[in-house]
Amino acid sequence: MRHLMPIVTPRLVLRPPILDDLDAIQAAKEDTWNDLQLWMAWAFDNQRPRQALEHSIRRTMNFQSQASIALAGLHRINGDFVRLGRIVGNPYKGRRQRIAKPISA
């Protein structure tokens, strides 16, 4: 399935992050690092450096071939970075469901 980008709303432009977003996203990550570590499963110390974010952005740039899409939210008027998020597809789509055998009494 092809995804049309960007998605434009009255207040935001949503699109996959690009390397030009690196500084703004890294600054937001640094500003909120303590909270991120409390709530985000990916926020380990090895994910704090700028190089980890650059690797992540490079990995998500080819979003057409992935099950999830990372999206940078930018203010529609001034272009400021607002947020980074991810839309995740159904991880079970196309997989056979395993059903446990009932335990006999």
C-alpha positions in Angstrom: 0.0 0.0 0.0 1.3 3.4 -0.9 1.0 6.2 1.6 0.5 9.7 0.4 2.7 12.2 2.2 2.6 14.8 3.6 -0.6 14.7 5.5 -1.8 18.3 6.0 -4.2 19.3 8.7 -5.4 22.9 9.7 -2.5 23.1 12.2 0.1 20.4 11.3 2.0 19.0 8.4 2.7 15.3 9.1 5.5 13.5 7.2 8.3 11.1 7.7 11.2 12.7 9.5 14.2 13.7 7.3 17.8 14.4 8.3 17.1 18.1 8.2 14.8 17.5 11.3 17.6 15.9 13.3 18.7 19.0 15.3 15.1 19.9 16.3 14.1 16.4 17.2 17.3 15.8 19.2 16.8 19.1 21.1 13.2 18.0 22.0 14.5 14.6 23.0 17.1 16.0 25.3 14.7 18.5 26.9 12.3 15.6 27.8 14.7 12.8 28.3 13.8 12.0 32.0 10.1 11.8 31.1 10.8 9.7 28.0 12.7 7.2 30.1 9.7 6.8 32.4 7.1 6.2 29.7 8.8 5.1 26.4 10.0 1.6 26.0 12.8 2.6 23.5 14.3 5.3 25.8 17.4 3.5 27.0 20.7 5.4 27.5 22.1 4.0 24.2 19.2 5.8 22.4 20.0 9.3 23.8 23.0 10.3 21.5 22.4 12.2 18.3 23.9 9.2 16.3 21.1 6.9 17.5 18.5 9.4 16.3 20.2 9.8 12.9 20.3 6.0 12.6 16.6 5.8 13.4 15.7 8.5 10.8 17.8 6.9 8.1 16.0 3.6 8.9 12.5 5.1 8.6 13.1 7.2 5.5 12.0 4.4 3.2 8.6 4.2 4.9 6.8 2.7 1.9 8.4 -0.7 2.7 7.7 -0.8 6.4 4.9 -2.0 8.6 5.0 1.2 10.6 5.5 4.9 9.6 7.4 7.4 11.7 5.8 10.9 11.4 7.2 14.2 12.3 4.6 16.8 13.1 5.5 20.3 12.0 3.6 23.5 12.7 1.8 24.3 9.4 2.4 28.1 9.6 6.0 28.4 10.9 7.4 24.9 10.2 8.6 24.4 13.8 9.0 20.8 15.0 6.0 19.8 17.3 6.2 16.1 17.8 7.5 12.7 16.6 5.2 9.7 16.5 4.7 6.4 14.8 1.7 4.7 13.2 2.0 1.0 13.7 0.2 -1.5 11.4 -1.3 -4.8 12.5 1.6 -7.1 13.4 -0.6 -10.2 13.0 -1.9 -9.4 9.5 -1.2 -12.3 7.2 0.1 -14.5 9.9 -1.4 -17.8 11.0 -2.9 -17.6 14.4 -1.6 -20.2 16.9 -4.2 -21.6 19.1 -3.1 -23.4 22.3 -4.2 -26.9 22.7 -6.7 -27.3 25.5 -5.4 -29.1 28.6 -7.3 -32.3 29.3 -8.6 -32.8 32.7 
